[in-house]
């Protein structure tokens, strides 16, 4: 193998001692070679790396903890973040490091954040070579000359073979993800699901950046070619279309999942994409499909023919949460800088399993904060353990599992940014129409794309709108190239009384959920609340 071996001195300074071989900042070919030779997976067509994450094929949000120290006591949203005692973390760390002694590990020194003014220097220590490959894709890679002077601000240690002891380590199960803001360390044990690595970094940035007046966003982003002033961001949970809809061929992709909005504009936290592959097709999403046959793409939990290595994009026997991870430059229209302007359009993607919401709606700034805090969507199958079908949920800020601060902190920041830079806000339903899940059908992707194109090029603002009787936002009456019947969801239901009952149920769910935020918000947002 090429690369630097056994550079233990920098790790020993951090208290990580007694390891076997340490493979430091291997590039992609060396990581693929190591992963294959260690039996972590197989080389697929085009040189993609095919692997399984074993028992865990999605995140384990209930096993994620924040260490409760005085420095963060009054700023963490404890109702959403399980606490861990500092002493328990110390025992966990000591036992994990003892478990690691003598083993070979892979170290990647990477950046989180394309804007140098706001980036975070992160060291990731992984037991699995392919985890090193994954995080090398997903974070941003320094130039080789920068590595000799790289000083990590935070360190992530990921050891899937380590099992936590709930009684000793203050956790829930043998699986643990623990963040310690005082020690600037994240420990991950007993799960090989690679998404835990990237979402731990995202959680970290969601805590650190608001202190600097930077809005951290669970969103994809793109801009018009050569025009950063025409930037758009797309909020949404996994499965709502962030990756698919932002990868439009006629726009420049900034990133597909995590971004910041500072006084300088929009910037990608990451250097790659982590796309769902279930039912992916070359016809509908040719560029993302093509990445699954490119060198060093990590193809996760996909079923394939053991002889021909043909991938089965429809087989969900392992999980519906099949994924591929690849560097951003595998997408031909991706931004080379990861930077955009201030968003001209803010799109909130929701997957409505009730079949009530229209395909697109225009929001006032107060309504935007209301729907942002509400975060209504449906968790799609496989993204979390135990989710097997679309499950309606309210995930505040379209990313509750990754929000260490109270949601009003993010809502207020977003409201201020929208007001300061004059963004137009849209709510887009990529869920069901013509009935609820099980009766209706998914919103046609062609219609969604046409509506988004009209919103982004400004033509949608010129059509006639009506006020929705249930939610009060504005809905277009007719849009060229889109079936007008689709724009009024009630018209798509055969049983209009059933629609009315379903809409009333959803309105009440919104109102009941939003009650928790009322003591913390301004009067204009309260006025936008329904119920």
Residue pairs with C-beta under 8 A, 6 or more apart in sequence:
1 23
1 26
1 30
1 33
1 34
2 26
2 27
2 30
3 23
3 24
3 25
3 26
3 27
3 30
4 23
4 24
4 25
5 21
5 22
5 23
5 24
6 21
6 22
7 22
7 24
7 107
8 17
8 19
8 22
11 17
11 19
11 22
11 107
11 125
14 123
14 152
14 155
15 97
16 97
16 100
16 125
16 157
17 97
17 101
18 97
18 100
18 101
18 102
19 100
19 101
19 102
19 103
19 104
19 105
20 102
20 103
20 104
20 105
21 104
21 105
22 104
22 105
22 106
22 107
23 30
23 34
23 104
23 105
23 106
23 107
23 129
23 132
24 107
25 107
25 108
25 109
25 147
26 34
26 106
26 108
26 129
26 132
28 133
28 136
28 295
28 296
29 296
31 106
31 129
31 130
31 132
31 133
31 136
31 296
32 43
32 47
32 49
32 133
32 295
32 296
34 106
34 129
35 41
35 49
35 51
35 128
35 129
35 130
35 133
36 42
36 43
36 49
38 129
40 51
40 128
40 129
40 130
41 49
41 50
41 51
41 52
41 130
42 49
42 50
42 51
42 309
43 49
43 50
44 50
44 293
44 299
44 304
44 309
44 311
45 293
45 309
45 310
45 311
46 293
46 294
46 295
46 297
47 294
47 295
47 296
48 292
48 293
48 294
48 295
48 296
48 297
48 298
48 299
48 324
49 130
49 133
49 296
49 297
49 298
49 299
50 299
50 302
50 304
50 309
51 130
51 298
51 299
51 300
51 301
52 300
52 301
52 318
53 191
53 192
53 193
53 194
53 300
53 301
54 160
54 192
55 191
55 192
56 175
56 191
56 192
56 193
56 385
57 193
57 301
57 318
57 319
57 321
57 382
57 385
58 193
58 195
58 319
58 321
58 382
58 383
58 384
58 385
58 387
59 193
59 195
59 196
59 199
59 383
59 384
59 385
59 401
60 175
60 177
60 191
60 193
60 196
60 384
60 385
61 384
61 401
62 82
62 172
63 171
63 172
63 173
63 175
63 176
63 177
63 191
64 81
64 82
64 177
64 178
64 179
64 203
64 401
65 81
65 82
65 83
65 84
65 170
65 171
65 176
65 177
65 178
65 179
66 72
66 76
66 81
66 82
66 83
66 84
66 178
66 179
66 181
66 404
67 83
67 84
67 85
67 86
67 89
67 178
67 179
67 180
67 181
67 182
67 183
68 76
68 78
68 83
68 84
68 85
68 86
69 86
69 180
69 181
69 182
71 181
71 182
72 181
72 182
72 207
75 207
75 405
76 83
76 207
76 404
76 405
77 403
77 404
77 405
77 406
77 407
80 400
80 403
80 404
81 404
82 172
84 92
84 169
84 170
84 171
84 178
85 170
86 180
86 182
88 168
88 169
88 170
88 171
89 169
89 170
89 178
89 180
89 183
89 187
91 168
91 169
92 164
92 168
92 169
92 170
92 171
92 176
92 178
92 187
92 189
93 183
93 185
93 187
95 162
95 165
95 168
95 169
96 157
96 159
96 162
96 187
96 189
97 157
99 159
99 161
99 162
100 127
100 157
100 159
100 162
103 127
105 125
105 126
105 127
106 125
106 126
106 127
106 128
106 129
106 131
106 132
107 123
107 124
107 125
107 126
107 132
108 123
108 124
108 126
108 132
108 135
108 136
108 139
109 121
109 122
109 123
109 142
109 147
109 150
109 152
110 121
110 122
110 123
110 124
110 135
110 136
110 139
110 140
110 141
110 142
110 271
111 119
111 120
111 121
111 122
111 139
111 140
111 141
111 142
111 271
112 119
112 120
112 122
112 139
112 140
112 201
112 204
112 205
112 269
112 270
113 119
113 120
113 140
113 205
113 260
113 267
113 268
113 269
114 140
114 267
114 268
114 269
114 271
114 337
114 338
114 339
115 260
115 262
115 264
115 267
115 339
117 262
117 264
118 209
118 212
118 214
118 260
118 262
118 267
119 140
120 153
120 154
120 201
120 204
120 205
120 208
121 150
121 151
121 152
121 153
121 154
122 139
122 152
122 153
122 154
122 155
122 156
122 201
123 152
123 154
123 155
123 156
124 131
124 132
124 135
124 139
124 155
124 156
124 158
124 197
125 155
125 156
125 157
125 158
126 132
126 135
126 158
126 197
127 158
127 159
127 160
127 161
128 158
128 160
128 192
130 194
130 298
131 158
131 192
131 194
131 197
133 296
133 298
134 194
134 197
134 198
134 298
134 325
135 194
135 197
135 198
137 271
137 272
137 296
137 297
137 298
137 325
137 326
137 327
138 197
138 198
138 270
138 271
138 272
138 274
138 325
139 198
139 201
139 270
139 271
139 272
140 270
140 271
140 338
141 271
142 150
153 184
154 184
154 185
154 186
154 204
155 184
155 185
155 186
156 185
156 186
156 187
156 188
156 197
156 200
156 201
157 185
157 186
157 187
157 188
158 188
158 189
158 196
158 197
159 187
159 188
159 189
160 188
160 189
160 190
160 191
160 192
161 190
162 189
162 190
163 174
163 189
163 190
164 171
164 173
164 174
164 175
164 176
164 189
164 190
165 174
166 172
166 173
166 174
169 176
171 178
173 190
174 189
174 190
175 189
175 190
175 191
176 187
176 188
176 189
176 190
177 186
177 187
177 188
177 191
177 196
177 200
178 186
178 187
179 186
179 200
179 203
179 204
179 404
180 186
180 187
181 207
186 200
186 204
188 196
188 197
188 200
194 298
194 300
194 325
195 274
195 323
198 257
198 258
198 270
198 274
199 401
199 402
201 269
202 216
202 218
202 258
202 269
202 402
203 402
203 403
203 404
205 216
205 258
205 260
205 269
206 216
206 399
206 402
206 403
206 404
206 405
206 410
207 404
207 405
209 215
209 216
209 260
210 216
210 405
210 409
210 410
210 413
212 262
213 262
213 263
213 413
214 260
214 261
214 262
215 260
215 261
215 262
215 410
215 413
215 414
215 417
216 258
216 259
216 260
216 269
216 410
217 233
217 235
217 258
217 259
217 260
217 261
217 414
218 235
218 236
218 237
218 257
218 258
218 397
218 398
218 399
218 402
219 233
219 234
219 235
219 236
219 242
219 257
219 258
219 259
219 398
220 233
220 234
220 236
220 242
220 243
220 245
220 246
220 253
220 254
220 255
220 256
220 257
220 259
221 231
221 232
221 233
221 234
221 246
221 253
221 254
221 255
221 259
221 266
221 268
221 340
221 343
222 231
222 232
222 246
222 247
222 248
222 251
222 252
222 253
222 254
222 340
223 229
223 230
223 231
223 232
223 251
223 252
223 254
223 335
223 340
223 341
224 230
224 251
224 252
224 456
225 250
225 251
225 252
225 333
226 252
228 265
228 339
228 340
228 341
229 341
229 342
229 344
230 341
230 344
230 456
231 254
231 265
231 266
231 340
231 341
231 342
231 343
231 344
232 246
232 251
232 343
232 344
232 345
232 346
232 347
232 456
233 259
233 261
233 266
233 343
233 345
233 346
233 347
234 241
234 242
234 245
234 246
234 347
234 349
235 242
235 346
235 347
235 348
235 349
235 372
235 397
235 398
236 242
236 348
236 349
236 350
236 351
236 377
236 398
236 430
237 351
237 375
237 377
237 379
237 380
237 383
237 395
237 398
237 399
238 276
238 321
238 380
238 383
239 276
239 351
239 378
239 379
239 380
239 381
239 383
240 349
240 350
240 351
240 377
240 380
240 430
241 349
241 351
241 430
241 445
241 448
242 256
242 257
242 349
243 256
243 257
243 273
243 275
243 276
243 288
244 285
244 288
244 445
245 347
245 349
245 430
245 448
245 449
245 452
246 253
246 254
246 255
246 256
247 253
247 256
247 285
247 287
247 288
247 331
247 333
248 449
248 452
248 453
249 287
249 333
250 453
251 333
251 456
252 333
252 334
252 335
253 328
253 331
253 333
253 334
253 335
254 266
254 267
254 268
254 335
254 338
254 339
254 340
255 268
255 269
255 270
255 273
255 328
255 335
255 338
256 270
256 273
256 274
256 275
257 270
257 273
257 274
258 268
258 269
258 270
259 266
259 267
259 268
259 269
260 266
260 267
260 269
261 342
261 343
261 417
264 339
265 339
265 340
265 341
265 342
266 339
266 340
266 341
266 342
266 343
267 338
267 339
267 340
268 328
268 335
268 338
268 339
270 328
270 338
271 327
271 328
271 338
272 325
272 326
272 327
272 328
273 288
273 291
273 325
273 326
273 328
273 330
273 331
274 323
274 324
274 325
275 288
275 291
275 323
275 324
275 325
275 326
276 321
276 322
276 323
277 288
277 292
277 299
277 302
277 311
277 313
277 322
277 323
277 324
278 313
278 314
278 316
278 320
278 321
278 322
278 382
279 313
279 314
280 288
280 289
280 292
280 313
281 289
281 313
282 289
282 290
284 445
287 330
287 331
287 332
287 333
288 324
288 331
290 330
291 297
291 324
291 326
291 330
291 331
292 299
292 302
292 311
292 324
294 326
294 330
296 326
296 327
297 324
297 325
297 326
297 330
298 323
298 324
298 325
298 326
299 311
299 323
299 324
300 322
300 323
300 324
300 325
301 318
301 319
301 321
301 322
301 323
302 311
302 312
302 313
302 315
302 318
302 322
302 324
303 311
303 312
303 315
303 317
303 318
304 310
304 311
304 312
305 312
313 322
316 322
316 381
316 382
319 382
320 380
320 381
320 382
320 388
321 381
321 382
321 383
322 382
328 334
328 335
328 338
329 336
342 417
342 421
342 423
343 417
343 421
343 423
344 422
344 423
344 424
345 423
345 424
345 425
345 426
345 455
345 456
346 368
346 414
346 418
346 423
346 424
346 425
346 426
347 425
347 426
347 427
347 428
347 452
347 455
348 363
348 368
348 371
348 372
348 398
348 425
348 426
348 427
348 428
349 377
349 398
349 428
349 430
350 357
350 371
350 376
350 377
350 427
350 428
350 429
350 430
350 431
351 377
351 378
351 380
351 390
351 429
351 430
351 431
352 376
352 377
352 378
352 392
352 429
352 431
352 432
352 506
353 378
353 390
353 391
353 392
353 431
353 432
353 436
353 437
354 392
354 431
354 432
354 436
354 437
354 502
354 505
354 506
355 431
355 432
355 433
355 434
355 435
355 436
355 437
355 439
355 440
355 489
355 492
355 493
355 499
355 502
356 470
356 489
356 499
356 502
356 503
356 506
357 427
357 429
357 431
357 471
357 489
357 506
358 429
358 468
358 475
358 487
358 488
358 489
359 428
359 429
359 433
359 443
359 447
359 448
359 451
359 482
359 486
359 487
359 489
360 426
360 427
360 428
360 429
360 448
360 451
360 452
360 455
360 460
360 475
360 476
360 487
361 426
361 427
361 428
361 468
361 471
361 473
361 474
361 475
362 424
362 425
362 426
362 460
362 461
362 465
362 473
362 474
362 475
362 476
363 371
363 425
363 426
363 427
363 473
363 474
364 425
364 473
364 528
365 415
365 418
365 419
365 425
365 524
366 415
366 524
366 525
366 527
366 528
367 425
367 472
367 473
367 528
368 414
368 415
368 418
368 425
369 411
369 412
369 414
369 415
369 521
369 525
369 528
370 514
370 525
370 528
370 529
371 427
372 397
372 398
372 410
372 411
372 414
373 396
373 397
373 407
373 408
373 411
373 514
373 517
373 521
373 525
374 394
374 396
374 510
374 513
374 514
375 394
375 395
375 396
375 397
375 398
375 399
375 400
376 392
376 393
376 394
376 509
376 510
376 513
377 392
377 393
377 395
377 398
377 431
378 390
378 391
378 392
378 393
378 431
378 437
379 387
379 390
379 391
379 393
379 395
380 387
380 390
381 387
381 388
381 389
381 390
382 388
389 437
390 431
390 437
392 509
394 509
394 513
395 401
396 403
396 407
397 403
397 407
397 410
397 411
400 407
403 410
406 520
407 517
408 517
408 520
408 521
411 517
411 521
411 525
415 525
417 423
418 425
424 455
424 461
426 455
427 473
428 448
428 451
428 452
429 443
430 442
430 443
430 445
430 448
431 437
431 442
431 443
432 440
432 441
432 442
432 443
433 440
433 441
433 442
433 443
433 486
433 489
433 492
434 440
434 441
434 492
434 493
434 494
435 441
435 492
435 493
435 494
435 498
436 502
440 492
440 493
443 486
444 486
447 482
447 483
447 486
450 479
450 481
450 482
451 460
451 476
451 479
451 482
454 460
454 463
454 479
454 480
455 461
459 480
460 476
460 479
463 476
463 477
463 478
463 479
464 476
464 477
464 478
465 474
465 475
465 476
465 477
466 474
466 475
466 477
467 473
467 474
467 475
468 474
468 475
470 503
470 504
470 506
470 507
470 530
471 507
471 510
471 530
472 528
472 530
475 487
475 488
476 487
477 484
477 487
478 484
478 487
479 487
485 491
485 492
486 492
489 499
490 496
490 499
490 500
490 503
493 499
507 530
507 531
508 531
510 530
510 531
511 529
511 530
511 531
512 531
514 529
514 531
518 526
518 529
